[in-house]
Amino acid sequence: MGRINSSLASTSPSGGDSTYLRHEVHKADANKTKGVQNVTTKTVLESDLCAKNKQGNQQHKVVLDRIEILPNDSEALNTRVLCFIPIISTDHNARALDVMQTWGKRCDKLVFASNATDSDIGAVKVDIPTEDWAHLWQKQRETMRHIWQVYGEEYDWFLKADLDTYVIVENLKAYLASEEIQSKKDQPLILGRRVSRREEKWYQGFDHNKTLVDEFLKTSHNKFHYTMGGAGYVMNQKYMEKFYDSMDEHFCLSSEQEMTFPEDVGINFCMGNIGVYPYNTRDELGRERFHLRTPEALFNVDGTDESAWLYKVHRDVGGIKGGADCCSPASITFHHVKGQGALYDFERMIYCNQRKSE
């Protein structure tokens, strides 16, 4: 695929003709002319997708048809969210564009943390000694350092997602602007899919520093709650600032030996050592908003299978349900949305359905 030169019509990676917008053009940053382009772009893209009338995965649809795109009041619209995604340069021309042409265009700022700078997609080079998926904690630390230093005062919330995460940004903003979250805005907050580990070997690799683990387990009552990375998690300014101030401390897994930790384990272990734990983001009926699997996979979950890994990591945080009630109507994210055109299929199933019901 050719490089992006401007906000022009192009052929999407999924094979359909659509119009997409350069990463730099955002509602909050655009001038009046670009603002018109933004609206036009969204309309053309949705029209193209909905006109295809493609038959989607039926178990996806059972779940997604129950989801509501929540209206954003002035508080939600004024909530500025920066979205950042880890990436490698080989994914710049395809997978990054899939995000940009679907949910990513609704973020106030979209940053790809890469091994190479690429102004066409807004990718920044994160300087780490080893660039591979085994060093995600190392990359996450340096990405958050960069984002806080460059953008810390400009945005209210900072969303980490993956290339195979789909985010309903309107529902995210509505949740962040809700009375529930606003009442806690003076606290450091991380919101995502909260899970718990007991005997599972999440602390493998700590053999060189057993004292650190023992201290953590003592203060956390032998439980470790964390937000799963693939489901996405969003942090407010106070959380980002506390992490930035603590990230080079020994309890934030800053040694070379600890750089291969999973990033979601790393950040929650770090912040747990200063008494900051993930918040319960379930709705009033106990249904999840952030999802670690696709709708189909969640629909087929057996929440009573005590031998299953999903059962084990949810048993201390409210359990897990399958079927149509697996997911809140106010759901925010889904993970493992993979394959050619998958993000566009989700866009179609969520937004075209909403248009038809209006």
C-alpha positions, -999 to +999 in steps of 0.1 A: +000+000+000+012+035-008+020+060+019-006+085+032-001+119+017-033+136+028-069+130+037-078+114+004-099+084-007-080+052-008-085+015-008-088+000+026-067-030+037-099-050+039-105-047+002-133-021+002-132+014-011-134+039+018-122+073+027-097+076+056-082+104+076-046+111+084-037+104+120-030+141+127-066+152+119-087+149+151-119+166+163-101+184+191-071+196+170-087+203+137-095+238+124-129+244+109-119+231+074-104+200+088-134+196+110-157+194+080-133+168+065-136+148+096-173+146+095-174+138+058-148+111+062-168+094+089-200+095+069-184+081+038-167+053+057-199+043+075-219+045+043-194+022+025-194-003+053-231-004+058-238-006+020-220-039+019-246-056+040-221-084+048-234-113+069-214-112+101-205-139+126-238-148+142-225-153+177-207-120+174-239-105+164-259-119+193-236-100+216-230-069+195-266-064+187-272-058+224-246-030+227-256+006+227-235+034+214-240+058+243-246+095+236-218+118+246-228+149+266-206+180+268-187+164+296-179+133+276-171+153+245-147+175+264-129+144+279-097+142+260-084+107+254-050+098+240-049+062+226-015+045+223-007+011+207+026-009+206+036-018+171+066-028+150+075-012+117+063-042+095+027-034+107+028+003+098+013-001+063-016-024+071-026-031+106-020+005+118-042+018+090-070-006+100-070+010+134-068+045+120-098+039+096-120+023+123-120+031+161-087+050+162-102+080+143-124+087+173-095+091+198-084+127+204-049+116+197-036+083+183+001+073+189+018+041+177+048+032+198+072+016+174+108+007+166+108+033+139+094+068+135+068+072+108+050+106+106+025+092+081+008+072+108+020+091+139+044+064+150+072+074+174+103+054+179+107+041+215+143+036+223+148+002+239+177-022+236+156-052+223+127-048+200+106-080+202+073-091+218+092-107+247+102-073+260+067-056+261+072-044+297+104-027+287+086-011+257+056-001+278+077+016+304+095+037+278+063+044+259+046+057+290+077+078+299+076+094+264+038+100+265+038+116+299+068+138+290+053+150+257+015+148+262+009+146+300-007+180+304-027+179+272-050+148+278-072+137+306-070+099+300-045+076+283-057+044+267-034+015+260-047-010+234-033-036+210-036-038+173-062-065+177-083-046+202-115-029+191-126+001+211-160+018+212-147+052+220-181+068+226-188+043+254-154+048+268-159+086+270-194+082+284-180+060+311-151+083+319-176+112+322-200+093+343-208+103+379-192+071+391-158+079+376-160+116+380-165+112+418-131+095+419-112+117+395-089+130+423-075+094+427-051+076+405-072+053+384-066+025+360-097+011+344-099-022+324-106-059+326-097-067+362-086-102+369-069-119+399-042-145+403-037-167+433-015-198+429-009-192+392+027-185+386+025-149+377+056-141+397+079-165+378+112-147+371+114-131+406+138-157+418+165-130+421+142-109+443+120-132+464+118-105+491+100-081+467+073-108+460+069-117+496+063-081+506+038-076+478+018-107+486+017-097+523+002-063+515-021-076+489-034-105+510-019-131+487-039-119+457-027-101+427-053-080+408-043-066+374-058-053+342-054-075+312-034-057+285-052-070+254-086-059+267-072-023+269-069-002+300-072+035+305-053+056+330-060+091+343-034+119+347-029+111+384-021+075+376+003+084+348+021+109+371+025+084+399+038+058+376+062+082+360+075+092+394+079+055+405+089+037+373+126+036+379+123+024+415+133-012+422+097-022+431+086-012+395+106-040+380+132-017+366+162-041+364+174-057+333+164-091+346+127-080+348+123-065+314+106-096+299+076-095+322+042-091+306+034-054+305+000-058+322+016-077+351+044-052+353+024-020+356+000-034+381+027-049+402+046-016+402+015+005+412+003-021+437+035-015+456+024+021+463-012+011+471-028+017+437-050-011+425-072-016+394-108-004+398-139-026+393-153-015+360-184-039+358-218-023+353-246-023+379-256-059+370-220-072+373-214-074+335-180-066+321-172-035+300-137-044+289-133-078+272-103-100+269-118-121+240-141-117+210-179-117+215-181-153+200-155-166+225-172-149+254-206-161+243-193-197+246-176-194+279-186-219+306-185-198+338-188-229+360-158-248+347-135-246+378-106-261+358-106-234+332-081-206+332-108-180+327-127-193+357-096-191+379-086-155+371-122-143+376-132-162+407-120-135+431-135-106+411-171-116+405-168-146+383-174-149+345-205-155+326-212-168+291-241-163+268-257-131+258-252-116+293-214-120+290-211-083+282-225-050+293-246-031+268-222-003+276-192-024+266-160-006+257-135-030+242-131-065+227-098-083+221-085-109+196-102-091+168-079-106+142-078-114+105-081-094+073-110-070+076-118-080+112-119-044+126-141-033+097-165-062+104-168-050+139-173-014+128-201-026+105-218-048+130-218-022+158-224+011+139-246-001+110-268-018+135-271+014+155-280+034+124-308+009+115-323+011+150-325+049+151 
